[in-house]
Amino acid sequence: MKQEAPGRVNRPRPESLDFRPGSTSSQDTEAIHALGVSGVQARVIAPDRRHPVATSGTADLNTGRPVPSNGYFRMASTSKTLVATVVLQLEAEGRLSLDDTVAHRLPGVVQGNGNDGSRITVRRLLQHTSGIHDDLPGYTTPEEYYQQRHDVHRPERLVARAMAHAPRPAATPWST
């Protein structure tokens, strides 16, 4: 995207989101596929609620089935980067501060068993030093991965699981 001024970015207008074959977005997915990624799906949810999608490559290497435009996939830790990017954009726009507390932004969500959202900042969440227990179900064997890989974890349930534990000592790296 073209820089318009320091810290400001020109964002594409919804009408410029072109995902038709041969479009820039379609060419981008084809370029990523050409790098060796077996299948690529790019989706944008525009402000007018349109969902343009571009795909390239193979969804199933055994059958050769192409990547569908309505496919679902597991983002795993990739979502951390996306969330951090949006939070930092909101901070740059002055819509939140990294020093805001969780209790200010999500009242009543982080509490119980010594967890106190009024003492945890957005910055500490982004740095993974909040002390909140990471209770995301994990995999210890390939078999567990294959059994659980399509499980969906609702945010409310994950927060409840984390709040069932006392927080880790302040600024312990790799907590949530």
C-alpha positions in Angstrom: 0.0 0.0 0.0 1.2 3.5 -0.8 2.3 5.6 2.2 0.5 8.9 2.2 2.3 10.5 5.2 4.4 9.1 8.0 2.3 6.7 10.0 -0.7 6.9 7.5 -1.5 4.4 4.9 -3.9 4.6 1.9 -6.2 1.7 2.3 -7.9 0.2 -0.8 -11.5 1.2 -1.3 -14.0 -1.7 -1.3 -14.7 -1.2 -5.0 -10.9 -1.7 -5.7 -11.0 -5.2 -4.1 -10.7 -7.3 -7.3 -10.4 -11.0 -6.8 -11.4 -12.1 -10.4 -9.0 -14.4 -12.3 -6.1 -12.3 -13.6 -6.6 -9.6 -11.0 -3.8 -8.5 -8.7 -5.2 -10.4 -5.8 -5.6 -13.5 -7.9 -2.0 -13.1 -9.2 -0.9 -12.7 -5.6 -2.4 -16.1 -4.6 -0.8 -17.7 -7.7 2.6 -16.2 -6.8 2.4 -17.6 -3.2 1.4 -21.0 -4.7 4.4 -20.8 -7.0 6.7 -20.4 -4.0 5.8 -23.9 -3.0 2.7 -23.5 -0.8 0.4 -26.3 -1.8 -2.8 -24.2 -1.6 -3.7 -20.6 -1.0 -7.0 -18.9 -0.1 -7.2 -15.1 0.3 -10.4 -13.6 1.6 -11.3 -10.0 2.4 -14.4 -9.0 4.3 -15.1 -5.5 2.9 -17.0 -2.8 4.9 -20.0 -3.4 2.6 -20.0 -7.0 3.8 -18.8 -8.4 0.4 -16.4 -11.4 0.7 -14.2 -11.5 -2.4 -12.0 -14.6 -2.5 -9.0 -15.7 -4.6 -7.6 -19.2 -4.5 -4.7 -21.1 -6.1 -3.3 -24.6 -5.7 -4.4 -27.8 -4.2 -6.5 -28.4 -1.1 -5.8 -32.2 -1.1 -2.5 -33.4 -2.3 -3.8 -37.0 -2.6 -6.8 -36.2 -4.8 -5.5 -33.0 -6.5 -8.8 -31.3 -5.4 -8.3 -27.5 -5.9 -8.6 -25.1 -3.0 -12.3 -24.1 -2.7 -13.4 -20.5 -2.3 -15.6 -21.5 0.6 -12.9 -23.5 2.4 -12.1 -23.3 6.1 -8.6 -23.8 7.6 -6.8 -23.7 10.9 -4.9 -20.4 11.4 -3.3 -21.6 14.7 -0.7 -19.1 15.9 -0.9 -17.0 12.8 -3.9 -15.3 14.4 -1.7 -13.8 17.1 0.2 -11.8 14.4 -3.1 -10.6 12.8 -4.6 -9.6 16.2 -1.4 -7.7 17.2 -1.4 -5.9 13.8 -5.0 -4.7 14.3 -4.3 -3.6 17.9 -1.3 -1.6 16.8 -3.3 0.0 14.0 -6.0 1.0 16.5 -3.2 2.4 18.8 -1.8 4.4 15.9 -5.2 5.8 15.1 -5.6 6.9 18.8 -8.5 4.5 19.4 -6.8 2.7 22.2 -3.6 2.8 24.2 -1.2 0.0 24.8 -1.4 1.1 28.5 -5.2 0.6 28.6 -6.1 -2.2 31.0 -8.0 -5.3 30.1 -10.7 -4.3 32.6 -11.1 -1.0 30.8 -11.5 -2.7 27.4 -13.2 -5.9 28.5 -14.9 -5.2 31.8 -15.5 -8.3 34.0 -13.8 -10.7 31.6 -10.5 -11.3 33.4 -11.2 -12.0 37.0 -11.2 -14.8 39.5 -8.5 -17.0 41.1 -6.2 -14.0 41.5 -6.6 -12.8 37.8 -7.3 -9.1 37.8 -7.9 -7.4 34.5 -7.4 -4.0 36.1 -3.7 -4.8 36.6 -3.0 -6.2 33.0 -2.4 -3.8 30.1 -2.9 -4.4 26.4 0.9 -4.1 26.1 1.4 -7.0 28.4 -1.1 -9.1 26.5 0.8 -8.4 23.2 4.1 -9.2 24.9 2.6 -12.5 26.3 3.6 -11.4 29.8 0.2 -10.9 31.4 0.4 -13.9 33.7 -2.9 -15.3 32.4 -2.6 -19.1 32.3 -2.5 -20.5 28.7 -5.0 -23.3 28.8 -5.5 -23.8 25.1 -5.8 -27.6 24.6 -2.6 -28.8 23.0 -1.3 -31.8 21.2 1.3 -34.1 22.7 1.2 -36.8 19.9 0.5 -36.9 16.2 -2.6 -39.0 17.0 -4.0 -36.2 19.3 -3.4 -33.7 16.5 -5.4 -35.7 14.0 -8.2 -36.3 16.5 -8.5 -32.7 17.5 -7.4 -30.7 14.5 -10.9 -29.6 13.5 -12.0 -28.7 17.0 -13.5 -25.2 17.4 -12.7 -23.4 20.7 -15.1 -20.6 21.6 -13.4 -17.5 23.1 -15.7 -17.6 26.2 -14.8 -21.2 26.9 -11.1 -20.5 26.5 -11.3 -17.5 28.9 -13.2 -19.6 31.4 -10.6 -22.3 31.3 -7.8 -19.7 31.8 -9.6 -18.0 34.7 -9.9 -21.4 36.4 -6.1 -21.1 37.1 -4.2 -18.7 39.2 -2.0 -16.3 37.1 1.6 -17.0 36.6 4.1 -14.6 38.3 4.1 -11.1 36.8 6.0 -10.7 33.5 6.6 -14.4 33.1 7.3 -14.8 29.4 5.1 -17.0 27.3 1.9 -16.7 29.3 -1.1 -15.4 27.4 
